[in-house]
């Protein structure tokens, strides 16, 4: 059976790490990147589809794939999708900040609405597993807006009844961002010694590649659980084991 990874949010820290690791992983025959724009990256396994993520539920994937096709090289993928002879693992690292979004309403549209829209899209395609990057402290009842939105998104994803839903809750992320965030950089200066000293595993910073590696590991494992929350501390343990 053809194994396909669909990923959205590739322009972010975790998304970029995920994309590179998925391309390198021999378990996946195709990597389908879905987003507002295409990345300046090419690989034989990688197919990039771009468009308005706000109306992703209206996308005709077969039509978009055929638009990208040259010489019929994507026919096996289109054929597998049409015949159902495929297994889809959907990865989602969509997210922004209130500052980037411009308002709480716009933040909600990205961190909740786009995530849920993407989940509907991949569910319709037949995705069996959904791996979602949430955050430490996500709670739909939280008084902290960021945590509240993440918590609501987690709860709404559970309604889709994927065969497996993995919710990854990293603490402060370490890695290279394309944008500068003063508050986050200051927090890294304060928190980074916790990594060196191996203290407070539940809250100490975690690297983007550690989250990406954990997501792929859980996607490829056979779990008896339908919904699983994976905290930062567990992701760090996974990466220690190699």
VMD Tcl script that draws the C-alpha trace (Angstrom):
set ca {
  {0.00 0.00 0.00}
  {1.31 3.45 -0.95}
  {2.21 5.49 2.12}
  {1.72 9.24 1.74}
  {2.64 12.05 4.13}
  {0.66 15.28 3.81}
  {2.06 18.24 5.70}
  {0.94 21.83 6.26}
  {2.87 24.54 8.04}
  {6.22 23.89 6.38}
  {7.40 27.50 6.60}
  {7.67 27.29 10.40}
  {10.44 25.86 12.58}
  {8.92 22.44 13.18}
  {7.34 22.25 9.74}
  {10.65 22.73 7.98}
  {12.31 20.08 10.14}
  {9.39 17.75 9.50}
  {9.60 18.22 5.77}
  {13.30 17.39 5.61}
  {12.92 14.34 7.86}
  {9.90 13.06 5.93}
  {11.77 13.35 2.64}
  {14.62 11.32 4.14}
  {12.28 8.67 5.57}
  {12.04 5.60 3.34}
  {8.60 4.66 4.70}
  {6.92 7.41 2.69}
  {6.69 7.18 -1.07}
  {5.23 10.68 -1.51}
  {5.41 13.87 0.53}
  {2.62 16.32 -0.25}
  {3.17 19.84 1.09}
  {0.04 22.00 1.33}
  {0.20 25.74 2.02}
  {-0.31 29.35 0.97}
  {2.86 29.34 -1.08}
  {5.48 26.93 -2.34}
  {8.93 26.57 -0.86}
  {12.14 26.90 -2.85}
  {12.81 23.20 -2.41}
  {12.73 20.34 -4.89}
  {12.91 16.59 -4.40}
  {11.64 13.58 -6.35}
  {9.32 12.60 -3.46}
  {8.04 16.13 -2.80}
  {4.91 17.57 -4.38}
  {3.87 21.10 -3.45}
  {0.30 22.38 -3.72}
  {-0.51 25.99 -2.90}
  {-3.66 28.06 -2.61}
  {-6.00 29.87 -0.26}
  {-5.93 27.77 2.92}
  {-9.10 29.51 4.07}
  {-11.08 27.60 1.46}
  {-9.07 24.37 1.44}
  {-12.27 22.35 1.80}
  {-13.13 23.47 -1.76}
  {-9.83 22.33 -3.24}
  {-9.92 19.63 -5.90}
  {-6.70 17.78 -5.14}
  {-6.71 15.66 -8.29}
  {-7.10 18.78 -10.45}
  {-4.29 20.57 -8.57}
  {-2.01 17.54 -8.86}
  {-2.62 17.26 -12.58}
  {-1.79 20.97 -12.95}
  {1.60 20.28 -11.37}
  {2.19 17.15 -13.42}
  {4.73 16.99 -16.22}
  {4.74 13.93 -18.40}
  {2.35 11.99 -16.19}
  {4.86 11.34 -13.41}
  {2.16 11.86 -10.79}
  {-0.22 9.33 -12.28}
  {0.65 6.63 -9.68}
  {-0.20 9.05 -6.86}
  {-3.48 10.16 -8.44}
  {-4.33 6.52 -9.16}
  {-3.61 5.48 -5.58}
  {-5.79 8.30 -4.22}
  {-8.65 7.40 -6.57}
  {-8.51 3.67 -5.83}
  {-7.93 4.06 -2.08}
  {-4.75 1.99 -2.30}
  {-2.91 4.36 0.01}
  {-2.31 5.18 3.64}
  {-2.23 8.87 4.51}
  {-0.52 10.37 7.54}
  {-1.34 14.06 7.93}
  {1.08 16.35 9.76}
  {0.05 19.81 10.94}
  {2.34 22.48 12.34}
  {0.20 25.46 11.36}
  {0.48 28.38 13.76}
  {1.31 32.04 14.22}
  {1.50 34.69 16.95}
  {-0.95 37.45 17.81}
  {1.71 39.98 16.77}
  {2.17 38.36 13.36}
  {-1.56 37.86 12.86}
  {-2.37 41.42 13.86}
  {-5.26 40.65 16.21}
  {-6.76 37.93 18.37}
  {-9.41 37.28 15.73}
  {-6.82 36.76 13.01}
  {-4.75 34.58 15.34}
  {-7.82 32.39 15.94}
  {-8.40 32.07 12.21}
  {-4.90 30.65 11.74}
  {-4.38 28.57 14.88}
  {-7.90 27.19 15.00}
  {-9.84 27.67 11.78}
  {-7.05 26.81 9.33}
  {-6.08 23.76 11.38}
  {-9.66 22.49 11.46}
  {-10.11 23.24 7.75}
  {-6.95 21.28 6.97}
  {-8.18 18.39 9.14}
  {-11.45 18.30 7.16}
  {-9.47 18.28 3.91}
  {-7.22 15.35 4.84}
  {-10.06 13.42 6.47}
  {-11.97 13.62 3.18}
  {-8.87 12.27 1.40}
  {-8.90 9.30 3.76}
  {-6.13 10.21 6.21}
  {-5.91 7.60 8.95}
  {-3.52 9.49 11.23}
  {-3.29 13.16 12.18}
  {-0.24 14.54 13.97}
  {-0.75 18.03 15.38}
  {1.67 20.48 17.01}
  {-0.12 22.13 19.92}
  {1.63 23.67 22.93}
  {2.49 23.06 26.55}
  {-0.37 24.39 28.68}
  {-3.06 24.01 26.01}
  {-6.41 24.16 27.80}
  {-9.83 25.21 26.42}
  {-10.70 26.69 29.84}
  {-7.47 28.66 30.22}
  {-7.59 32.40 30.89}
  {-4.50 32.75 28.69}
  {-5.79 33.35 25.17}
  {-2.99 31.43 23.41}
  {-3.44 28.35 25.60}
  {-7.22 28.57 25.29}
  {-7.13 28.58 21.48}
  {-4.71 25.66 21.39}
  {-6.92 23.75 23.81}
  {-10.06 24.42 21.76}
  {-8.29 23.26 18.63}
  {-7.24 20.03 20.33}
  {-10.82 19.34 21.41}
  {-12.26 20.09 17.97}
  {-9.73 17.76 16.29}
  {-10.96 14.88 18.46}
  {-14.38 15.10 16.80}
  {-12.96 13.92 13.46}
  {-12.37 10.39 14.76}
  {-9.10 9.75 12.97}
  {-7.80 6.23 13.55}
  {-5.03 7.97 15.45}
  {-4.70 11.57 16.64}
  {-1.34 12.52 18.09}
  {-1.26 15.86 19.94}
  {2.27 17.11 20.55}
  {2.71 19.70 23.29}
  {6.22 21.18 23.14}
  {7.49 23.76 25.59}
  {9.54 26.76 24.42}
  {11.00 25.91 21.02}
  {14.69 26.20 20.22}
  {15.84 26.49 16.63}
  {16.21 29.00 13.83}
  {13.19 31.15 12.97}
  {12.86 33.25 9.84}
  {11.34 36.03 11.97}
  {12.70 37.68 15.12}
  {10.61 37.48 18.31}
  {12.14 39.54 21.12}
  {10.14 38.01 23.95}
  {10.90 34.50 22.79}
  {14.61 35.23 22.37}
  {14.80 36.62 25.90}
  {13.00 33.54 27.22}
  {15.53 31.32 25.46}
  {18.41 33.12 27.17}
  {16.79 32.50 30.55}
  {15.65 28.93 29.87}
  {18.53 27.49 27.84}
  {20.64 26.66 30.94}
  {17.91 24.15 31.84}
  {18.95 22.15 28.77}
  {22.62 22.21 29.70}
  {21.91 21.28 33.32}
  {19.15 18.81 32.36}
  {16.72 20.37 34.83}
  {12.91 20.69 34.87}
  {12.33 18.38 31.91}
  {8.61 19.18 31.75}
  {9.16 22.87 30.99}
  {12.69 23.21 29.70}
  {13.08 24.21 26.03}
  {12.97 21.61 23.30}
  {14.55 21.75 19.85}
  {12.41 21.85 16.71}
  {14.07 18.74 15.29}
  {13.21 16.80 18.47}
  {9.52 17.54 17.98}
  {9.67 16.62 14.28}
  {11.45 13.34 14.99}
  {8.90 12.44 17.66}
  {5.95 13.12 15.35}
  {7.27 10.79 12.66}
  {8.07 8.10 15.21}
  {4.52 8.17 16.59}
  {3.01 8.22 13.10}
  {4.88 5.07 12.10}
  {4.24 3.22 15.36}
  {1.11 1.14 15.84}
  {-0.68 2.56 18.88}
  {-3.66 1.05 20.70}
  {-4.80 4.56 21.58}
  {-7.07 6.62 19.34}
  {-6.05 9.95 20.90}
  {-2.68 10.53 22.50}
  {-1.13 13.62 24.07}
  {2.64 13.69 23.93}
  {4.23 16.25 26.29}
  {7.60 17.91 25.85}
  {9.26 15.66 28.44}
  {8.32 12.49 26.54}
  {9.61 13.95 23.27}
  {12.94 14.67 24.93}
  {13.13 11.09 26.21}
  {12.44 9.75 22.73}
  {15.32 11.74 21.29}
  {17.70 10.53 23.99}
  {16.96 6.94 23.01}
  {17.79 7.68 19.40}
}
mol new
graphics top color blue
foreach p $ca { graphics top sphere $p radius 0.5 }
foreach p [lrange $ca 0 end-1] q [lrange $ca 1 end] { graphics top cylinder $p $q radius 0.2 }
display resetview
